[in-house]
Amino acid sequence: MAEVKSTCCYCGVGCGVIIETAESNGKIEVTGVRGDPDHPANFGRLCSKGSTLHLTANPSLQMQARLGSPAIRKARGEDPVDISWPEAIQTVAQKFADIIQEHGSESVGIYVSGQLLTEDYYIFNKLMKGLIGSNNIDTNSRLCMSSAVAGYKQTLGMDAPPCCYEDIDSASTIFITGSNTAFAHPILYRRLEDARKNNPDLKVIVVDPRKTDTAKEADLYLQIQPGTDVALYHGMLYIMLWEKWINESYINSYTADFDALRDLVRDFTPKAVSQICGINEKDLFQAAQWFATSPATLSMYCQGLNQSASGTAKNAALVNLHLATGQIGKAGAGPFSLTGQPNAMGGREVGGLANLLSAHRDLANPEHRAEVANLWGVDSVPEKPGLSAIPMFEALRTEKLKAIWIVCTNPAQSMPDLNAVHEGLSKAEFVVVQEAYAHTATTLYADVLLPATTWAEKVGTVTNSERRISKVNPAIDPYASAKHDWQIALEIGLALEALLPGNRKEGTSTLFPYAGPEDIWNEHRESTAGRDLDITGLSYKILEERGPQQWPMPVGSDSGKKRLYEDGIFPTKDKKAHFIAAPYKATAESVDARYPFALNTGRLRDQWHGMSRTGTIGTLYGHSPEPCVELSPKDAGRMNLENGDLVHVTSRRGSEIFPIKVSDDIASSQAFIAMHWGSEFISGAAGKTPGRGVNGLTCNMIDPVSGQPELKHSAVKILPA
Ligand code: SF4
């Protein structure tokens, strides 16, 4: 038996795991997994998903679930035929080169994933922006964290969560808003439970339209109406101002632009806010008091803020509260965005989005573009922002985008308004799907399938919610002929270099001079010199010897930085944090007489995303065995419906059939469906649409700053089937 240290590949908590292996018939197989007691994210704990990871590596299960060979589909709808790797690489490179030469570099796109490792992300970003010369690379993190990025940048100057997990231990008030932490980040929630045991005076406030398991344990629960978060935070600030609970000294010393916000919140009286949010004034007052007057207030927030057409405003309005009360830059305090995916942070660090550049540089900044071009050995990096996730699939539908290369994600299930996404994929001239799993909704559209390695096979790094970089290590060989994601990008990149003129500087023989992931990491590391996330003092060797480290960790430092902005200096031009006077806007799609229910989506405890991996494990269905739409007893009673009765759930975009579950956790005129269920579990309305799953219904309207879609709110009608 052998053991290898690595990380869990699910959520952004980034727990350390120890993978146990043994030899069987001459092959090394995964036999078990347990939490790494030395990893500072989890100290040995794992949740239900992490602790069953070894089962997903079971050889017979892999034979059913995994993609084992490159394959080509001669025509859509036909079965794919296996081909060799050289044939697959050449086919993809040639087709991309042909399309670029005929239609230009903006006619192709790459759509990647927050589950890729940092090294994978880096090379894909360089391939698109450096070699192809377009910024058309985006990621499923757009659906997850982009409003948090925009909120941090607008207020604090950089996309940098200022807090750390230790802050949970030392907070005196924890304000959880738009997050069912107990399900979505279970190991952090265990830490919060420990903190409460150790400090009976710790106050927990939860804000959520749905009475989640997290909300049920709160000292104060605010069951707000969907999408009213900005009004709530402005209302809290109104009370803080009135009661003189704001920290004038902090505001005067370290911030700017407070006056405009003070003027804006004058309209958010307790009475007005209680009506907008559907809460009572006493609870609003209590929340404001605990937040402002506690010695240390930590906010923890996630998709309830981000997945909104006002996501950036929600994030900024929450950060405003921390700045106004000085609840930032000290132990136990700060606005802490919890990352959804395991490496959404790493993707942001290398600039793997349509509007970012390496090491938190901005596309719009000519100096930043020149720095990256110089680093990569190319004449220039294009200035025009690329297509972000929603416009990218819309451009397929309108045939402006001709080819897409989809890596480690399943947009045919996870994107909102799926009928439009499927139409786009059907119309695409060329679709490449690089995946570990064979049977996703997206693989059905692939003209070329490229089998990729996955957990327990990969090597590289990931960054978790607290800016902590961990090493990911392989315990077993790649499945069948699967290759690493960075390796596939490298081989296609080299083949494309031979076919495209490119804009390499004289003397740059190749943009991809890498023998392995450590070479890619070292180039990324160099790109961070002098930036807020400087990791020039970190190396694979240090990660192996001293364990995971938080950024920044510039050359010469012994360890990373636990907490940011303790000195009150922010990475903005005037070194101050900036208040944002964001107006409150209702949800993008309003409920009305025809579509009277507000549909919310969210995670189950034991499933992950589109269930490609967790859906292969029988025991993970024990907690929630089948899809359902949750309705309040009042609404179910009004329609004469009981548990298990089937209903049509219909939005302006599609219609799906679900059994109902009557739940006290749901407010009247609201409904909840878990985000995971795809077409294999759901029936569409007969004769109208095929079953798409929950995202056949969801809304694709986006936040104007972050481009993140409003997955958390759609107007629907619900009628007995
Ligand atoms: Fe994995 Fe997240 Fe569970 Fe930790 S909390 S074991 S990272 S899914």
Boltz pocket constraint, residues with backbone or C-beta under 6 A from the ligand:
constraints:
  - pocket:
      binder: B
      contacts: [[A, 8], [A, 9], [A, 10], [A, 11], [A, 12], [A, 13], [A, 14], [A, 15], [A, 42], [A, 45], [A, 46], [A, 47], [A, 48], [A, 49], [A, 50], [A, 51], [A, 184], [A, 185], [A, 186], [A, 187], [A, 188]]
      max_distance: 6.0
